Amino acid sequence: MSISRKRLNSEESRSAALEAARLLLLDQGPQAVTLKAVAAKVGRTHANLLHHFGSAAGLQAELALTIADRVTGSIAEAVARARAGEAEAREVVDGTFDAFDREGAGALAAWMIISGNRDALNPILESIRVLVAQLSVGHEDHHVGETTLWLVLAALGDSLLGASIADALSLDRDTARQLAADGLRLQLDSDHPRD
């Protein structure tokens, strides 16, 4: 069933295609994010999507940028709340892990690497770089880059293999998140020593 068949302007058409691509990613995995599948879902032609994105790789890159912007925005908000004492480290961890797992960023990144479309990762990497730069302002001595590195790598790994590894080790599925939250809490405590 398609999302929409009404006449859309260019921006609405792009937005509808990106939302359809995101739903395909979440429902069927990154291999399902093709121009043909997205076109069918939004009731458009393959040629229409070629006009907007240039190729399947272009569509995937735009999808990556959309996901990355949404993810980094929610992480930045959670970090700001944590710094204001309104949120715990676990909220930051959950936001990051959810981005890679429930939002599909981990599967999409892995698919892009495997399919040789590494350039499409640039929007994700750039969004993370911008996020770290934003979070570092006024907190230059807090190791924001290093903390972001291990948190993103943990979230990415968990999104791809976390359930299988936790099951193989007879651990609760939530163990990786809890370990990450404990690590982040320790990092935050070392950045803000108590008197």
VEXDOLO-759569 format. One record per residue: residue number from 1; residue in one letter; x, y, z of N, C-alpha, C in turn. Coordinates in nm, 2 decimals. Atoms other than C-alpha are relative to their C-alpha. Layout:
BEGIN
+-----+---+--------+--------+--------+--------+---------+--------+--------+--------+--------+
!   k ! r !  neast ! nnorth !    nup ! caeast ! canorth !   caup !  ceast ! cnorth !    cup !
+-----+---+--------+--------+--------+--------+---------+--------+--------+--------+--------+
! NUM ! A !      X !      Y !      Z !      X !       Y !      Z !      X !      Y !      Z !
...
+-----+---+--------+--------+--------+--------+---------+--------+--------+--------+--------+
This chain:
BEGIN
+-----+---+--------+--------+--------+--------+---------+--------+--------+--------+--------+
!   k ! r !  neast ! nnorth !    nup ! caeast ! canorth !   caup !  ceast ! cnorth !    cup !
+-----+---+--------+--------+--------+--------+---------+--------+--------+--------+--------+
!   1 ! M !   0.09 !  -0.12 !   0.00 !   0.00 !    0.00 !   0.00 !   0.09 !   0.12 !   0.00 !
!   2 ! S !  -0.08 !  -0.12 !   0.01 !   0.14 !    0.34 !  -0.09 !  -0.04 !   0.10 !   0.11 !
!   3 ! I !   0.03 !  -0.10 !  -0.10 !   0.17 !    0.63 !   0.16 !  -0.09 !   0.11 !  -0.06 !
!   4 ! S !   0.07 !  -0.11 !   0.05 !   0.03 !    0.89 !  -0.07 !  -0.01 !   0.00 !  -0.15 !
!   5 ! R !   0.02 !  -0.01 !   0.14 !  -0.11 !    0.94 !  -0.42 !  -0.04 !   0.14 !  -0.05 !
!   6 ! K !   0.04 !  -0.14 !   0.04 !  -0.21 !    1.31 !  -0.41 !   0.12 !   0.07 !  -0.06 !
!   7 ! R !  -0.11 !  -0.08 !   0.07 !  -0.01 !    1.57 !  -0.60 !   0.08 !   0.08 !   0.11 !
!   8 ! L !  -0.09 !  -0.06 !  -0.10 !   0.29 !    1.69 !  -0.39 !   0.10 !   0.09 !  -0.07 !
!   9 ! N !  -0.11 !  -0.08 !   0.05 !   0.53 !    1.97 !  -0.44 !   0.13 !  -0.07 !   0.02 !
!  10 ! S !  -0.13 !   0.06 !   0.00 !   0.90 !    1.89 !  -0.47 !   0.05 !  -0.04 !   0.14 !
!  11 ! E !  -0.05 !   0.03 !  -0.14 !   0.98 !    1.91 !  -0.10 !  -0.09 !  -0.10 !   0.07 !
!  12 ! E !   0.09 !   0.10 !  -0.05 !   0.67 !    1.71 !   0.00 !   0.03 !  -0.13 !  -0.05 !
!  13 ! S !  -0.03 !   0.12 !   0.07 !   0.76 !    1.45 !  -0.25 !   0.13 !  -0.07 !   0.06 !
!  14 ! R !  -0.13 !   0.05 !  -0.06 !   1.12 !    1.42 !  -0.11 !  -0.03 !  -0.05 !   0.14 !
!  15 ! S !   0.03 !   0.04 !  -0.13 !   0.99 !    1.41 !   0.24 !  -0.08 !  -0.13 !   0.01 !
!  16 ! A !   0.08 !   0.12 !   0.00 !   0.73 !    1.14 !   0.16 !   0.09 !  -0.12 !  -0.04 !
!  17 ! A !  -0.09 !   0.11 !   0.05 !   1.00 !    0.93 !  -0.02 !   0.10 !  -0.04 !   0.12 !
!  18 ! L !  -0.09 !   0.03 !  -0.11 !   1.24 !    0.96 !   0.28 !  -0.07 !  -0.07 !   0.11 !
!  19 ! E !   0.08 !   0.07 !  -0.10 !   0.97 !    0.86 !   0.52 !  -0.03 !  -0.14 !  -0.04 !
!  20 ! A !   0.03 !   0.14 !   0.05 !   0.88 !    0.56 !   0.30 !   0.13 !  -0.08 !   0.01 !
!  21 ! A !  -0.13 !   0.07 !   0.00 !   1.25 !    0.47 !   0.28 !   0.03 !  -0.04 !   0.15 !
!  22 ! R !  -0.03 !   0.03 !  -0.14 !   1.28 !    0.49 !   0.66 !  -0.09 !  -0.12 !   0.05 !
!  23 ! L !   0.09 !   0.11 !  -0.04 !   0.98 !    0.26 !   0.71 !   0.04 !  -0.13 !  -0.06 !
!  24 ! L !  -0.06 !   0.12 !   0.06 !   1.12 !    0.01 !   0.46 !   0.12 !  -0.05 !   0.07 !
!  25 ! L !  -0.12 !   0.04 !  -0.08 !   1.45 !    0.02 !   0.65 !  -0.04 !  -0.07 !   0.13 !
!  26 ! L !   0.04 !   0.06 !  -0.13 !   1.28 !   -0.05 !   0.98 !  -0.08 !  -0.13 !  -0.02 !
!  27 ! D !   0.08 !   0.12 !   0.01 !   1.04 !   -0.31 !   0.85 !   0.07 !  -0.12 !  -0.07 !
!  28 ! Q !  -0.06 !   0.11 !   0.08 !   1.25 !   -0.50 !   0.60 !   0.15 !   0.00 !  -0.01 !
!  29 ! G !  -0.14 !  -0.01 !   0.00 !   1.61 !   -0.39 !   0.65 !   0.05 !   0.08 !  -0.12 !
!  30 ! P !  -0.06 !  -0.09 !   0.10 !   1.85 !   -0.18 !   0.44 !  -0.01 !  -0.04 !  -0.14 !
!  31 ! Q !   0.00 !   0.05 !   0.13 !   1.85 !   -0.40 !   0.14 !  -0.14 !   0.03 !  -0.07 !
!  32 ! A !   0.13 !  -0.03 !   0.05 !   1.48 !   -0.31 !   0.09 !  -0.01 !   0.14 !  -0.05 !
!  33 ! V !   0.00 !  -0.14 !   0.03 !   1.56 !    0.06 !   0.05 !   0.05 !   0.02 !  -0.15 !
!  34 ! T !  -0.03 !  -0.02 !   0.14 !   1.55 !    0.07 !  -0.33 !  -0.09 !   0.11 !  -0.06 !
!  35 ! L !   0.08 !  -0.11 !   0.06 !   1.42 !    0.34 !  -0.56 !  -0.14 !  -0.06 !  -0.04 !
!  36 ! K !   0.12 !   0.06 !   0.04 !   1.16 !    0.09 !  -0.70 !  -0.09 !  -0.02 !   0.12 !
!  37 ! A !   0.09 !   0.03 !  -0.12 !   1.03 !   -0.01 !  -0.35 !  -0.05 !   0.13 !   0.06 !
!  38 ! V !   0.04 !  -0.13 !  -0.05 !   1.02 !    0.35 !  -0.23 !  -0.10 !   0.06 !  -0.09 !
!  39 ! A !   0.09 !  -0.05 !   0.10 !   0.85 !    0.46 !  -0.55 !  -0.14 !  -0.06 !   0.02 !
!  40 ! A !   0.13 !   0.08 !  -0.02 !   0.58 !    0.19 !  -0.50 !  -0.07 !   0.04 !   0.12 !
!  41 ! K !   0.06 !  -0.04 !  -0.13 !   0.53 !    0.29 !  -0.14 !  -0.06 !   0.14 !   0.00 !
!  42 ! V !   0.05 !  -0.14 !   0.00 !   0.47 !    0.66 !  -0.22 !  -0.09 !   0.03 !  -0.12 !
!  43 ! G !   0.09 !  -0.02 !   0.11 !   0.28 !    0.61 !  -0.54 !   0.06 !   0.09 !  -0.11 !
!  44 ! R !  -0.08 !  -0.08 !   0.10 !   0.55 !    0.77 !  -0.76 !   0.07 !  -0.09 !  -0.10 !
!  45 ! T !  -0.08 !   0.08 !   0.10 !   0.76 !    0.66 !  -1.05 !   0.14 !  -0.01 !   0.04 !
!  46 ! H !  -0.14 !   0.01 !  -0.02 !   1.11 !    0.54 !  -1.04 !   0.07 !   0.12 !  -0.06 !
!  47 ! A !  -0.06 !  -0.12 !   0.06 !   1.20 !    0.83 !  -1.27 !  -0.02 !   0.13 !   0.09 !
!  48 ! N !   0.02 !  -0.12 !  -0.09 !   1.05 !    1.08 !  -1.02 !   0.10 !  -0.01 !   0.11 !
!  49 ! L !  -0.09 !   0.01 !  -0.11 !   1.27 !    0.94 !  -0.74 !   0.15 !   0.03 !  -0.05 !
!  50 ! L !  -0.13 !  -0.03 !   0.06 !   1.57 !    0.95 !  -0.98 !   0.02 !   0.15 !  -0.01 !
!  51 ! H !  -0.01 !  -0.15 !   0.01 !   1.50 !    1.32 !  -1.03 !   0.03 !   0.06 !   0.13 !
!  52 ! H !  -0.02 !  -0.06 !  -0.13 !   1.50 !    1.39 !  -0.66 !   0.13 !  -0.05 !   0.07 !
!  53 ! F !  -0.12 !   0.06 !  -0.08 !   1.79 !    1.16 !  -0.54 !   0.11 !  -0.04 !  -0.09 !
!  54 ! G !  -0.11 !   0.04 !   0.09 !   1.99 !    1.07 !  -0.85 !   0.03 !  -0.15 !  -0.02 !
!  55 ! S !  -0.02 !   0.14 !   0.00 !   2.03 !    0.71 !  -0.76 !  -0.04 !  -0.06 !   0.14 !
!  56 ! A !   0.03 !   0.07 !  -0.12 !   1.96 !    0.45 !  -0.49 !   0.10 !   0.04 !   0.11 !
!  57 ! A !  -0.10 !  -0.04 !  -0.10 !   2.29 !    0.55 !  -0.32 !  -0.03 !   0.14 !   0.04 !
!  58 ! G !   0.04 !  -0.13 !  -0.04 !   2.17 !    0.91 !  -0.33 !  -0.12 !   0.00 !   0.10 !
!  59 ! L !   0.12 !   0.02 !  -0.09 !   1.84 !    0.81 !  -0.16 !   0.05 !  -0.05 !   0.14 !
!  60 ! Q !  -0.06 !   0.05 !  -0.12 !   2.04 !    0.61 !   0.10 !   0.07 !   0.11 !   0.08 !
!  61 ! A !  -0.08 !  -0.11 !  -0.07 !   2.27 !    0.91 !   0.17 !  -0.10 !   0.10 !   0.06 !
!  62 ! E !   0.10 !  -0.09 !  -0.06 !   1.97 !    1.14 !   0.22 !  -0.07 !  -0.06 !   0.12 !
!  63 ! L !   0.06 !   0.07 !  -0.11 !   1.81 !    0.88 !   0.44 !   0.09 !   0.00 !   0.12 !
!  64 ! A !  -0.10 !   0.00 !  -0.10 !   2.13 !    0.86 !   0.64 !   0.01 !   0.14 !   0.07 !
!  65 ! L !  -0.01 !  -0.14 !  -0.05 !   2.14 !    1.24 !   0.68 !  -0.13 !   0.03 !   0.08 !
!  66 ! T !   0.13 !  -0.02 !  -0.08 !   1.77 !    1.25 !   0.79 !   0.01 !  -0.07 !   0.13 !
!  67 ! I !  -0.01 !   0.07 !  -0.13 !   1.83 !    0.98 !   1.05 !   0.10 !   0.06 !   0.09 !
!  68 ! A !  -0.11 !  -0.06 !  -0.08 !   2.16 !    1.13 !   1.16 !  -0.05 !   0.13 !   0.07 !
!  69 ! D !   0.05 !  -0.13 !  -0.06 !   2.00 !    1.48 !   1.21 !  -0.10 !  -0.03 !   0.11 !
!  70 ! R !   0.10 !   0.03 !  -0.11 !   1.71 !    1.33 !   1.41 !   0.07 !  -0.05 !   0.12 !
!  71 ! V !  -0.07 !   0.06 !  -0.11 !   1.94 !    1.12 !   1.62 !   0.08 !   0.10 !   0.08 !
!  72 ! T !  -0.09 !  -0.10 !  -0.07 !   2.20 !    1.39 !   1.70 !  -0.08 !   0.10 !   0.07 !
!  73 ! G !   0.08 !  -0.10 !  -0.07 !   1.92 !    1.63 !   1.78 !  -0.05 !  -0.05 !   0.13 !
!  74 ! S !   0.05 !   0.06 !  -0.12 !   1.77 !    1.39 !   2.03 !   0.11 !  -0.02 !   0.11 !
!  75 ! I !  -0.11 !   0.02 !  -0.09 !   2.11 !    1.31 !   2.18 !   0.04 !   0.13 !   0.06 !
!  76 ! A !  -0.04 !  -0.13 !  -0.05 !   2.20 !    1.68 !   2.21 !  -0.10 !   0.04 !   0.11 !
!  77 ! E !   0.10 !  -0.04 !  -0.10 !   1.87 !    1.74 !   2.39 !   0.02 !  -0.08 !   0.13 !
!  78 ! A !  -0.02 !   0.08 !  -0.12 !   1.93 !    1.45 !   2.63 !   0.12 !   0.04 !   0.08 !
!  79 ! V !  -0.13 !  -0.05 !  -0.06 !   2.29 !    1.57 !   2.70 !  -0.03 !   0.13 !   0.07 !
!  80 ! A !   0.03 !  -0.13 !  -0.06 !   2.17 !    1.92 !   2.77 !  -0.09 !  -0.02 !   0.13 !
!  81 ! R !   0.09 !   0.02 !  -0.12 !   1.90 !    1.79 !   3.01 !   0.09 !  -0.07 !   0.11 !
!  82 ! A !  -0.08 !   0.07 !  -0.10 !   2.16 !    1.56 !   3.18 !   0.10 !   0.11 !   0.07 !
!  83 ! R !  -0.09 !  -0.10 !  -0.05 !   2.40 !    1.86 !   3.22 !  -0.08 !   0.10 !   0.10 !
!  84 ! A !   0.08 !  -0.09 !  -0.08 !   2.11 !    2.06 !   3.37 !  -0.05 !  -0.08 !   0.12 !
!  85 ! G !   0.05 !   0.09 !  -0.11 !   2.04 !    1.77 !   3.62 !  -0.14 !  -0.04 !  -0.02 !
!  86 ! E !   0.14 !   0.04 !   0.03 !   1.71 !    1.69 !   3.45 !  -0.01 !  -0.14 !  -0.06 !
!  87 ! A !   0.00 !   0.13 !   0.06 !   1.82 !    1.36 !   3.30 !   0.12 !  -0.08 !   0.05 !
!  88 ! E !  -0.11 !   0.09 !  -0.04 !   2.04 !    1.06 !   3.39 !   0.08 !  -0.04 !  -0.12 !
!  89 ! A !  -0.08 !   0.06 !   0.11 !   2.32 !    0.91 !   3.19 !  -0.07 !  -0.10 !  -0.08 !
!  90 ! R !   0.07 !   0.10 !   0.07 !   2.09 !    0.63 !   3.10 !  -0.08 !   0.05 !  -0.11 !
!  91 ! E !   0.08 !  -0.06 !   0.11 !   1.87 !    0.86 !   2.90 !   0.08 !   0.03 !  -0.12 !
!  92 ! V !  -0.09 !  -0.03 !   0.11 !   2.16 !    0.97 !   2.69 !   0.04 !  -0.13 !  -0.07 !
!  93 ! V !  -0.03 !   0.14 !   0.05 !   2.26 !    0.60 !   2.64 !  -0.11 !  -0.05 !  -0.08 !
!  94 ! D !   0.12 !   0.05 !   0.07 !   1.91 !    0.50 !   2.55 !  -0.03 !   0.07 !  -0.13 !
!  95 ! G !   0.02 !  -0.08 !   0.12 !   1.88 !    0.78 !   2.30 !   0.10 !  -0.04 !  -0.11 !
!  96 ! T !  -0.11 !   0.04 !   0.10 !   2.21 !    0.68 !   2.13 !  -0.03 !  -0.14 !  -0.05 !
!  97 ! F !   0.03 !   0.14 !   0.04 !   2.13 !    0.30 !   2.13 !  -0.12 !  -0.01 !  -0.08 !
!  98 ! D !   0.12 !   0.00 !   0.07 !   1.78 !    0.36 !   2.01 !   0.02 !   0.05 !  -0.15 !
!  99 ! A !  -0.03 !  -0.06 !   0.13 !   1.91 !    0.57 !   1.72 !   0.06 !  -0.11 !  -0.09 !
! 100 ! F !  -0.07 !   0.10 !   0.08 !   2.13 !    0.29 !   1.60 !  -0.09 !  -0.13 !  -0.02 !
! 101 ! D !   0.08 !   0.12 !   0.00 !   1.88 !    0.01 !   1.68 !  -0.14 !   0.03 !  -0.06 !
! 102 ! R !   0.14 !  -0.02 !   0.04 !   1.52 !    0.12 !   1.66 !  -0.02 !   0.10 !  -0.12 !
! 103 ! E !   0.01 !  -0.09 !   0.11 !   1.58 !    0.41 !   1.41 !   0.07 !  -0.05 !  -0.12 !
! 104 ! G !  -0.06 !   0.07 !   0.12 !   1.79 !    0.18 !   1.18 !   0.13 !   0.05 !  -0.04 !
! 105 ! A !  -0.13 !  -0.05 !   0.04 !   2.11 !    0.38 !   1.17 !   0.11 !  -0.10 !   0.00 !
! 106 ! G !  -0.10 !   0.10 !   0.00 !   2.32 !    0.08 !   1.26 !  -0.01 !  -0.09 !  -0.12 !
! 107 ! A !   0.01 !   0.09 !   0.12 !   2.18 !   -0.15 !   0.99 !   0.03 !   0.08 !  -0.13 !
! 108 ! L !  -0.02 !  -0.08 !   0.12 !   2.19 !    0.13 !   0.73 !   0.15 !   0.02 !  -0.01 !
! 109 ! A !  -0.15 !  -0.02 !   0.00 !   2.56 !    0.21 !   0.82 !   0.07 !  -0.13 !  -0.05 !
! 110 ! A !  -0.06 !   0.13 !   0.03 !   2.65 !   -0.16 !   0.80 !  -0.02 !  -0.03 !  -0.15 !
! 111 ! W !   0.04 !   0.03 !   0.14 !   2.47 !   -0.20 !   0.47 !   0.08 !   0.09 !  -0.10 !
! 112 ! M !  -0.07 !  -0.09 !   0.09 !   2.64 !    0.10 !   0.32 !   0.15 !  -0.04 !  -0.01 !
! 113 ! I !  -0.14 !   0.05 !   0.00 !   2.99 !   -0.03 !   0.42 !   0.01 !  -0.13 !  -0.08 !
! 114 ! I !   0.00 !   0.13 !   0.07 !   2.91 !   -0.38 !   0.29 !  -0.02 !   0.01 !  -0.15 !
! 115 ! S !   0.03 !  -0.01 !   0.15 !   2.77 !   -0.26 !  -0.04 !   0.10 !   0.10 !  -0.07 !
! 116 ! G !  -0.10 !  -0.08 !   0.06 !   3.07 !   -0.03 !  -0.09 !  -0.04 !   0.15 !  -0.02 !
! 117 ! N !   0.05 !  -0.13 !   0.01 !   2.87 !    0.29 !  -0.05 !   0.05 !   0.08 !   0.12 !
! 118 ! R !  -0.05 !  -0.06 !  -0.12 !   3.10 !    0.43 !   0.22 !  -0.02 !   0.15 !   0.00 !
! 119 ! D !   0.02 !  -0.15 !   0.00 !   3.06 !    0.79 !   0.10 !  -0.13 !   0.04 !   0.06 !
! 120 ! A !   0.13 !  -0.03 !  -0.05 !   2.70 !    0.77 !   0.20 !   0.00 !   0.01 !   0.16 !
! 121 ! L !  -0.01 !  -0.02 !  -0.14 !   2.82 !    0.75 !   0.56 !   0.04 !   0.14 !   0.05 !
! 122 ! N !  -0.05 !  -0.14 !  -0.03 !   2.96 !    1.10 !   0.54 !  -0.10 !   0.08 !   0.08 !
! 123 ! P !   0.10 !  -0.08 !  -0.08 !   2.63 !    1.26 !   0.66 !  -0.01 !  -0.04 !   0.14 !
! 124 ! I !   0.01 !   0.05 !  -0.14 !   2.62 !    1.04 !   0.97 !   0.12 !   0.05 !   0.07 !
! 125 ! L !  -0.13 !  -0.04 !  -0.06 !   2.99 !    1.11 !   1.04 !   0.00 !   0.15 !   0.03 !
! 126 ! E !   0.00 !  -0.14 !  -0.01 !   2.94 !    1.48 !   0.98 !  -0.10 !   0.05 !   0.11 !
! 127 ! S !   0.10 !  -0.04 !  -0.11 !   2.63 !    1.50 !   1.21 !   0.06 !  -0.03 !   0.14 !
! 128 ! I !  -0.06 !   0.04 !  -0.12 !   2.83 !    1.32 !   1.48 !   0.11 !   0.11 !   0.04 !
! 129 ! R !  -0.10 !  -0.10 !  -0.02 !   3.12 !    1.57 !   1.43 !  -0.06 !   0.13 !   0.05 !
! 130 ! V !   0.06 !  -0.12 !  -0.04 !   2.89 !    1.86 !   1.46 !  -0.06 !  -0.01 !   0.14 !
! 131 ! L !   0.05 !   0.02 !  -0.14 !   2.72 !    1.72 !   1.77 !   0.11 !   0.01 !   0.10 !
! 132 ! V !  -0.11 !   0.00 !  -0.09 !   3.06 !    1.67 !   1.94 !   0.05 !   0.15 !   0.01 !
! 133 ! A !  -0.04 !  -0.14 !  -0.01 !   3.16 !    2.03 !   1.85 !  -0.10 !   0.08 !   0.08 !
! 134 ! Q !   0.10 !  -0.07 !  -0.08 !   2.83 !    2.16 !   1.99 !   0.01 !  -0.03 !   0.14 !
! 135 ! L !   0.00 !   0.04 !  -0.14 !   2.85 !    1.96 !   2.31 !   0.13 !   0.04 !   0.07 !
! 136 ! S !  -0.13 !  -0.03 !  -0.06 !   3.22 !    2.05 !   2.36 !   0.01 !   0.15 !   0.04 !
! 137 ! V !   0.00 !  -0.14 !  -0.03 !   3.15 !    2.43 !   2.38 !  -0.02 !   0.02 !   0.15 !
! 138 ! G !   0.01 !  -0.02 !  -0.15 !   3.22 !    2.53 !   2.74 !   0.04 !  -0.13 !   0.08 !
! 139 ! H !  -0.03 !   0.12 !  -0.07 !   3.31 !    2.17 !   2.82 !   0.13 !  -0.07 !  -0.07 !
! 140 ! E !  -0.12 !   0.05 !   0.08 !   3.65 !    2.14 !   2.63 !   0.08 !  -0.11 !   0.08 !
! 141 ! D !  -0.08 !   0.09 !  -0.08 !   3.81 !    1.95 !   2.92 !  -0.07 !  -0.13 !   0.04 !
! 142 ! H !   0.08 !   0.12 !  -0.04 !   3.54 !    1.68 !   2.94 !   0.00 !  -0.12 !  -0.09 !
! 143 ! H !  -0.02 !   0.12 !   0.09 !   3.66 !    1.44 !   2.67 !  -0.13 !  -0.04 !  -0.08 !
! 144 ! V !   0.12 !   0.03 !   0.07 !   3.34 !    1.47 !   2.47 !   0.02 !  -0.08 !  -0.12 !
! 145 ! G !  -0.03 !   0.08 !   0.12 !   3.50 !    1.33 !   2.15 !   0.02 !  -0.14 !   0.04 !
! 146 ! E !  -0.03 !   0.14 !  -0.04 !   3.63 !    1.02 !   2.33 !  -0.12 !  -0.07 !   0.05 !
! 147 ! T !   0.12 !   0.06 !  -0.05 !   3.31 !    0.96 !   2.51 !  -0.10 !  -0.03 !  -0.11 !
! 148 ! T !   0.09 !   0.02 !   0.12 !   3.11 !    1.00 !   2.19 !   0.05 !  -0.12 !  -0.08 !
! 149 ! L !  -0.05 !   0.11 !   0.08 !   3.34 !    0.76 !   2.01 !  -0.04 !  -0.14 !   0.06 !
! 150 ! W !   0.03 !   0.13 !  -0.06 !   3.30 !    0.47 !   2.26 !  -0.15 !  -0.02 !   0.01 !
! 151 ! L !   0.14 !   0.01 !  -0.01 !   2.93 !    0.54 !   2.30 !  -0.06 !  -0.04 !  -0.13 !
! 152 ! V !   0.05 !   0.03 !   0.13 !   2.86 !    0.54 !   1.93 !   0.04 !  -0.14 !  -0.05 !
! 153 ! L !  -0.04 !   0.13 !   0.04 !   3.07 !    0.23 !   1.87 !  -0.07 !  -0.11 !   0.08 !
! 154 ! A !   0.08 !   0.10 !  -0.08 !   2.89 !    0.05 !   2.16 !  -0.14 !  -0.01 !  -0.06 !
! 155 ! A !   0.14 !   0.00 !   0.05 !   2.55 !    0.15 !   2.02 !   0.00 !  -0.07 !  -0.14 !
! 156 ! L !  -0.01 !   0.06 !   0.14 !   2.65 !    0.05 !   1.66 !   0.01 !  -0.15 !   0.02 !
! 157 ! G !  -0.02 !   0.14 !  -0.02 !   2.78 !   -0.29 !   1.78 !  -0.12 !  -0.07 !   0.06 !
! 158 ! D !   0.12 !   0.06 !  -0.06 !   2.48 !   -0.35 !   2.00 !  -0.11 !  -0.01 !  -0.10 !
! 159 ! S !   0.11 !   0.00 !   0.10 !   2.24 !   -0.27 !   1.71 !   0.02 !  -0.12 !  -0.09 !
! 160 ! L !  -0.03 !   0.11 !   0.10 !   2.41 !   -0.53 !   1.49 !   0.01 !  -0.14 !   0.06 !
! 161 ! L !  -0.03 !   0.13 !  -0.06 !   2.51 !   -0.81 !   1.73 !  -0.04 !  -0.01 !   0.15 !
! 162 ! G !   0.03 !   0.00 !  -0.14 !   2.39 !   -0.72 !   2.08 !  -0.09 !  -0.11 !   0.05 !
! 163 ! A !   0.10 !   0.10 !  -0.04 !   2.09 !   -0.95 !   2.10 !   0.06 !  -0.14 !  -0.01 !
! 164 ! S !  -0.06 !   0.13 !   0.01 !   2.28 !   -1.25 !   1.97 !   0.11 !  -0.03 !   0.10 !
! 165 ! I !  -0.10 !   0.02 !  -0.10 !   2.58 !   -1.20 !   2.19 !  -0.05 !  -0.01 !   0.14 !
! 166 ! A !   0.05 !   0.01 !  -0.13 !   2.38 !   -1.13 !   2.50 !  -0.07 !  -0.14 !   0.02 !
! 167 ! D !   0.06 !   0.13 !  -0.01 !   2.18 !   -1.45 !   2.43 !   0.10 !  -0.11 !   0.01 !
! 168 ! A !  -0.11 !   0.10 !  -0.01 !   2.50 !   -1.65 !   2.37 !   0.07 !  -0.01 !   0.13 !
! 169 ! L !  -0.07 !  -0.01 !  -0.13 !   2.64 !   -1.53 !   2.70 !  -0.10 !  -0.01 !   0.12 !
! 170 ! S !   0.11 !   0.01 !  -0.10 !   2.30 !   -1.58 !   2.88 !  -0.01 !   0.13 !   0.09 !
! 171 ! L !   0.01 !  -0.13 !  -0.07 !   2.30 !   -1.21 !   2.97 !  -0.14 !   0.06 !  -0.04 !
! 172 ! D !   0.12 !  -0.08 !   0.03 !   2.00 !   -0.98 !   2.98 !   0.02 !   0.09 !  -0.12 !
! 173 ! R !  -0.01 !  -0.08 !   0.12 !   1.94 !   -0.80 !   2.65 !   0.04 !   0.15 !   0.03 !
! 174 ! D !  -0.03 !  -0.14 !  -0.04 !   1.98 !   -0.47 !   2.84 !   0.14 !   0.02 !   0.05 !
! 175 ! T !  -0.13 !   0.00 !  -0.06 !   2.33 !   -0.55 !   2.96 !   0.09 !   0.11 !  -0.06 !
! 176 ! A !  -0.09 !  -0.10 !   0.07 !   2.52 !   -0.34 !   2.70 !  -0.04 !   0.14 !   0.03 !
! 177 ! R !   0.05 !  -0.13 !  -0.04 !   2.30 !   -0.04 !   2.77 !   0.04 !   0.04 !   0.14 !
! 178 ! Q !  -0.03 !  -0.03 !  -0.14 !   2.35 !   -0.07 !   3.14 !   0.15 !   0.02 !   0.02 !
! 179 ! L !  -0.14 !  -0.02 !  -0.01 !   2.73 !   -0.10 !   3.10 !   0.04 !   0.13 !  -0.06 !
! 180 ! A !  -0.02 !  -0.13 !   0.06 !   2.73 !    0.20 !   2.87 !  -0.04 !   0.11 !   0.09 !
! 181 ! A !   0.05 !  -0.10 !  -0.09 !   2.53 !    0.40 !   3.12 !   0.09 !   0.01 !   0.12 !
! 182 ! D !  -0.09 !   0.00 !  -0.11 !   2.76 !    0.30 !   3.40 !   0.13 !   0.07 !  -0.04 !
! 183 ! G !  -0.12 !  -0.07 !   0.05 !   3.06 !    0.41 !   3.19 !  -0.02 !   0.15 !  -0.02 !
! 184 ! L !   0.03 !  -0.14 !   0.02 !   2.90 !    0.74 !   3.10 !  -0.01 !   0.07 !   0.13 !
! 185 ! R !   0.01 !  -0.06 !  -0.13 !   2.81 !    0.81 !   3.46 !   0.13 !   0.02 !   0.06 !
! 186 ! L !  -0.13 !  -0.02 !  -0.05 !   3.17 !    0.75 !   3.56 !   0.07 !   0.11 !  -0.07 !
! 187 ! Q !  -0.06 !  -0.11 !   0.08 !   3.29 !    0.98 !   3.28 !  -0.05 !   0.14 !   0.05 !
! 188 ! L !   0.05 !  -0.13 !  -0.05 !   3.05 !    1.25 !   3.39 !   0.04 !   0.04 !   0.14 !
! 189 ! D !  -0.05 !  -0.02 !  -0.14 !   3.15 !    1.21 !   3.76 !   0.14 !   0.05 !   0.00 !
! 190 ! S !  -0.14 !  -0.04 !   0.01 !   3.52 !    1.24 !   3.66 !   0.01 !   0.14 !  -0.06 !
! 191 ! D !   0.00 !  -0.14 !   0.06 !   3.44 !    1.56 !   3.46 !  -0.05 !   0.10 !   0.10 !
! 192 ! H !   0.06 !  -0.09 !  -0.10 !   3.25 !    1.70 !   3.75 !   0.02 !  -0.05 !   0.14 !
! 193 ! P !  -0.03 !   0.06 !  -0.13 !   3.43 !    1.59 !   4.07 !  -0.08 !   0.07 !   0.11 !
! 194 ! R !   0.07 !  -0.05 !  -0.12 !   3.23 !    1.64 !   4.39 !   0.09 !   0.04 !   0.11 !
! 195 ! D !  -0.09 !  -0.05 !  -0.11 !   3.38 !    1.83 !   4.68 !  -0.02 !  -0.09 !   0.12 !
+-----+---+--------+--------+--------+--------+---------+--------+--------+--------+--------+
